[in-house]
Amino acid sequence: MKISKYLHSCLVFELDGYKLLFDPGKFSFAEGEVTAEMFEDVNAVVITHIHPDHYDVDILKQILALSGAVVITNTQIGLDLDKVGIVYTIFEEGTANFGPFILKAFPVAHEPIMDNPLPQMTGFIINDKVLHPVDSMEDKLLEHKGIELLLMVTMAPFANEPRISGFADRLQPKQILPVHDGYAKEFFIKQRYAAYVKHFDKLNIKFHEVYKVGDSITI
């Protein structure tokens, strides 16, 4: 399974020629480094929640026009898609197959943001190897302790580094792919990722310094 990052929390999972795109939101497309054309061959688009750094209806329209992909999301996003006539599949809890991918979906609580109502948010386990908690660090996620790969928020208005690293310390994944870093310039991301590497090396957890458009790992 190949996982490619397209800034912030926009990710493409690829296996056996099938491509699954997660959260093509505004932050990834804001400066023109990422374009809809990069996703013209995706098979499915998963939207985890309604925040604009994860979901933008105009960007989604462009991707769907090029790819003809199916949309997988939750009820709150679905109600918004109804307004523009985009067809979608509700998948917010349980297990389902999409191509070669086995997705386990479950509700997760978004970390609190100042003066902001919490959205409906869906987390995932992908092929029993990858935990995608999205913007959550709630204790129930610790039931996946020891998982192969954690998609870990690294920068956010709702968390600081001790909170973030402490969650991962307790979860003890074998590897970490950093996400949610679209707020920062590259020089700052590199600096903070070096700090994360130093921290997680002590725990024998591999932290992948992935931050450029299209950077990928294979697990």
Secondary structure as GFF3:
##gff-version 3
##sequence-region A 1 219
A	DSSP	beta_strand	2	5	.	.	.	ID=ss1
A	DSSP	beta_strand	11	15	.	.	.	ID=ss2
A	DSSP	beta_strand	18	22	.	.	.	ID=ss3
A	DSSP	alpha_helix	26	29	.	.	.	ID=ss4
A	DSSP	three_ten_helix	36	39	.	.	.	ID=ss5
A	DSSP	beta_strand	44	46	.	.	.	ID=ss6
A	DSSP	alpha_helix	57	67	.	.	.	ID=ss7
A	DSSP	beta_strand	70	73	.	.	.	ID=ss8
A	DSSP	alpha_helix	75	82	.	.	.	ID=ss9
A	DSSP	beta_strand	89	90	.	.	.	ID=ss10
A	DSSP	beta_strand	94	98	.	.	.	ID=ss11
A	DSSP	beta_strand	101	107	.	.	.	ID=ss12
A	DSSP	beta_strand	122	126	.	.	.	ID=ss13
A	DSSP	beta_strand	130	132	.	.	.	ID=ss14
A	DSSP	three_ten_helix	139	144	.	.	.	ID=ss15
A	DSSP	beta_strand	149	153	.	.	.	ID=ss16
A	DSSP	alpha_helix	161	171	.	.	.	ID=ss17
A	DSSP	beta_strand	175	179	.	.	.	ID=ss18
A	DSSP	alpha_helix	186	201	.	.	.	ID=ss19
A	DSSP	beta_strand	206	207	.	.	.	ID=ss20
A	DSSP	beta_strand	215	218	.	.	.	ID=ss21
###
